[in-house]
Amino acid sequence: MKLSATAPDKYGIHILSLSFTGDIEREYRRNYFQQSLRHVRISLLLAILVYSVFGFLDALLVPQVKEILWIIRYALFLPFALGVYTLSYTKYFEKYIQVALSTVILFAGLGITTMIIIAPYPGSYSYYAGLILVFFYGYTFFKLRFVWATLAGWMIVISYEIAAIWITPTPLEILINNNFFFLAGNTIGMLACWSIEFFSRRDFMQACLLEAEKKKVDEANRQLERRVEERTIQLVQTNEALQKKIEERMLAEHALQRRIRMEQLITTLSTQFIHLELDENDIGIQNSLNAIMEFSGSDVSYLNLFPSETYDSTDYIIHRDWLVEIDAEIVNEHIYVSPWLIDQIKKEKNIEIDDTFDLSSKRAMEQKAFTNIGIKSVLRVPLLIKGKVVGFIGLETRRSCVKWNQEHKSLLKIVGDMLMITLERKNAQNMILKSEEKYRSLFEKSKDVVFISTPENKIININPAGIELFGYASKEEFLQVDIDKQLYFDMEDRKKYRRELEKYGHVKDFELQLKKKDGSKITVLETSNAVYDEDNNVIAYQGIIRDVTSRRELELQLSRSQKIESIGLLAGGVAHDFNNIITAVKGYADLTMMTMDPENEYYDNFQGIIRAVQRAEDLTRQLLAFSRKQIIETRVVDINNVITGLNKMLYKLIGEDINLETVLSSGVDQIKADPGQLEQILVNMIINSRDAINQRTEQASEKKITIETRNEFLDITYIANHPGCLVGDYVIICISDTGIGMDKDCQSKIFEPFFTTKERGKGTGLGLSTVYGIVKQNHGNIYVYSEVNKGTTFKIYWPKTELAEAEFQEIETEKKVVGGKETIMIVEDDDEVRNFACEALRSLNYQIIEAPNGIQALEIVKQNHKRIDLLITDVIMPEMGGKELAEKIAGILPNLKILFTSGYTDNHIVRSGRLNTGINFIQKPFSILDISKKIRTIIDN
């Protein structure tokens, strides 16, 4: 019987069902089945035999109903019992054994109960013995569990009561006697069955307890044996370890003594090198080699260095060596080396030969060489500086062989590293001397300022560049400067700089405004760091200062130019739209005045409209000039002639109290320009100078405006400080006055549009902006120089041209509107401008075809191309511009004449404001007179 190792004291037995609580119930049933299976089979066979044999009694006792009783015995019970017997040989029997056996007992009991009812009196009494036998079998012999046996027994009793009361009524006194009999037999059977199962379960539990205790004892014995075995092993190991420790201790004590001696040796050698001068290095190296030779018991010690140049595996020349031998009799002039030995050293491998006689046949050359010299053992260790092999240090024996150990290798390694540090220190000092000389030269020759200062605001060192930048006479003078008081314009800059240094310990490209000796301002970028002592206290500041004054000025000029360019784009767009409006207003006013009697009461009103339009034209012209979108017709001119021709008008502009002087250089170069623009520049500049002179409240020494011209070549030095300029020949137009002058802030804004220093309503702020735009449109440059209460000078640099001056004569044109009968197509996207142009030209007897855009115009030309004499088209239109329209029409009507009109340039028919060759153009706003003359000029030519 195999029992669970689980302690059974954790389980109990239910008093009625007799079931264990816990997993032990399953083991009990498995054990019960295994032990009772054979007994159950025998019991089934005996029950079948007895139940069958009693059939003979049926024939003797109740022959009149024997056939019915035999059916119960042999047809019902016997097959069922045999079936259960057969089931006992299957794997399912363990699961269903209780159900099967209790059913067999129930069938047997029901069969006998039926026989008692069927059998006639008095034969039926004999069958009560069979019922008692069934109870006996069910409660005892079959070994049924108490629950199942009790269930079967009471079902038999209940079935009898049903039959005796309702099926075949039995006399009361007999029923009472029979019930007493059945109940007594059933009760006795229950007690017997309960007792059998209880004691069976008790024995099983005791067996489990014994098995568990046995396992505990066995486990305890095993643990005891294991602990004894482990302890025995520990004792043996401890004994061996103790013996080993004793031996190791003896070896360690010996090694420690050697280690102490070696450390003392190394300490002595290192101390020696600390106190040696660099020129005594060779003595120190010889002493060190001698010391390690004596310590190791070797016969020879040496240190060898390779050449500093790169060497290959075949180059094994020793650059320099130090050699120490213990006995003069075995002195050798050279340390033996070979390609293989050098190659091993180069690979940072130690050469460790305990006995040169045992070298392999592959190293026959080395073996022969060592033997000839008399070397027994060799140890060589590579020497490295910054990871590069530079040589080796070695020991040799000539008297006897030595087995080299780690102590020998460590000694050579440590001493070798120490000697390399010494040699490297010597090299480093030589390099420092060279470096100091180099950096002294850099310090003195640097174009940037290099300085060292103290936290107490004193300069303690500065290079010549710093003295020159700040404008001091000597270094001694500059070292007396107080940084806070004499170098800073704004102490907030100084405080911010100090905060950055204190926070981060350094600053990089920190921009400052500093003061030169003469008080002028310079812009610098400073990169510096704090210098600390051992207690982390700041003791100095050191750094570099770079002068970026010119760069910042260039950046400011570039920023200003970009700003003006952006505003110019906006102004040009506004002027374009405004020109369309002016064209319509001016045109309709002209049309009305053409048909109106001058004596009409509204005639003067329309003249007022024309005057207002002319002022608006002037404003848009200035906007276009400023934005560089004004369409110009340039030719070669002599600037002196232009100025001379304007003298009379300029005198009238400035008044009699201001003197106008012209200093015109003879032989001044020709320039290419629009004369009208040049006149506009001169007028604007002279008016500004006049107003500046009149603004002076104190009495000026002289009220004077000077106009000068001369030639000048701008070289690379000049353009480096003047962005936008190109190297080349220029004509300078210089206009100076003795006016109120301007401060730096005013000068920085003087060319900005709408900036003015005049009273409200007395200036548009477009005068100098217009000048600036015209100059830039013609690839020139303009600069201003001014001081408050001293006056102002404007210099205009205009590129010279190699072309010859064109003859020019003013032609007085008749101010008469001329018409015609030709057919003209007008293409204009602005409805007001288109309507005015159509009405005006119709009033001059022209045949008009109109289109609001290029696409419709192209369709009309395709259908009416034989009737069109002139195409007038706006340049800038949506979907299809005037230039594209002209190109497409040229493919249809190659000889069609075209007149472009626009109030704005966009590089379609102009380049940088200049008309392309062969282009007919009229600029908005235009009058009826202007466009009528232009049309006749084009058609008649």
Secondary structure, 3 states (H helix, E strand, C coil): CCCCCCCHHHCCECCCCCCECCCHHHHHHHHHHHHHHHHHHHHHHHHHHHHHHCHHHHHHHCHHHHHHHHHHHHHHHHHHHHHHHHHCCCCCHHHHHHHHHHHHHHHHHHHHHHHHHHCCCCHHHHHHHHHHHHHHHHHHHCCCCHHHHHHHHHHHHHHHHHHHHHHCCCCHHHHHHHHHHHHHHHHHHHHHHHHHHHHHHHHHHHHHHHHHHHHHHHHHHHHHHHHHHHHHHHHHHHHHHHHHHHHHHHHHHHHHHHHHHHHHHHHHHHHHHHHCCHHHHHHHHHHHHHHHHHHHCCCEEEEEECCCCCCCCCCCCCCEEEEEECCHHHCCCCCCCCHHHHHHHHCCCCEEECCHHHCCHHHHHHHHHHHHHCCCEEEEEEEEECCEEEEEEEEEECCCCCCCCHHHHHHHHHHHHHHHHHHHHHHHHHHHHHHHHHHHHHHHHCCCEEEEECCCCEEEEECHHHHHHHCCCCHHHHCCCEHHHHCECCHHHHHHHHHHHHHHCEEEEEEEEEECCCCCEEEEEEEEEEEECCCCCEEEEEEEEEECHHHHHHHHHHHHHHHHHHHHHHHHHHHHHHHHHHHHHHHHHHHHHHCCCCCCCCHHHHHHHHHHHHHHHHHHHHHHHHCCCCCECCEEECHHHHHHHHHHHHHHHHCCCCEEEEEECCCCCCEEECHHHHHHHHHHHHHHHHHHHHCCCCCCCCCEEEEEEEEEEECHHHHHCCCCCCCEEEEEEEEEECCCCCCHHHHHHCCCCCCCCCCCCCCCCCHHHHHHHHHHHCCCEEEEEEECCCEEEEEEEEEECCCCCCCCCCCCCCCCCCCCCCEEEEECCCHHHHHHHHHHHHHCCCEEEEECCHHHHHHHHHHHCCCCCEEEEECCCCCCCHHHHHHHHHCCCCCCEEEEEECCCCCCCEECCEECCCCCEEECCCCHHHHHHHHHHHHHC
